[in-house]
Amino acid sequence: MLGQPRFLLFRRLLFPYSGEEPLTHAQGRRVIVSWALFFSLVLSVATLPIILIIKAVSVQELALILLLTFLTSVVIFGAMAWFVVIMVNRCARFVQRRSQRA
């Protein structure tokens, strides 16, 4: 625990791993879920004032827009996080193979 680097709060929440070792499946799932939920909630909350400024929507339309925004961003940011996990694991394995050869 002493050798573990201290990251900023934002980094600790979204990607608390150094990248020196491949992520386990549980760590990868944690990164994917945290990215998908965090960014989706931020995007949904940021959409709310824009919708309220328009004021031409009913409560049902407001709920539908927020739900669509949330679900779409979960898919997009989940896929982005999945890609990041794959690339981090690939890079970590490459560095490990390189260090074993040297």
C-alpha positions, 0 to 999 in steps of 0.5 A, a space after each residue: 500500500 505504501 508503493 501505491 501512487 496517490 492520484 487526484 480524486 477524478 483519476 481515482 474515481 475513473 481510472 485508479 490503475 497505473 497501467 503497468 500491469 494488465 487489468 483483471 476482469 473485475 477491474 476492467 468491469 469497474 472501469 467500464 461501469 464507472 465511466 458509463 455511469 459517471 459520464 452518463 449522469 453528467 450528460 443527463 444533468 447537463 441536458 436538463 437546463 437546456 430542456 428547461 430553457 426550451 420549455 416546450 416539452 411536457 413532463 413525459 417528453 422531458 422524461 423521455 429525452 432524459 432517459 434517451 440521453 442517459 441510455 445513449 451515453 451509457 452505451 457510448 461511454 461504456 464502449 469507450 471505456 471498454 476500448 480503453 481497457 483493451 488498449 491499456 491491457 494490450 500496452 501493459 502486456 507489450 511492456 511486460 514482454 519487452 521487459 522480460 526480453 531485456 
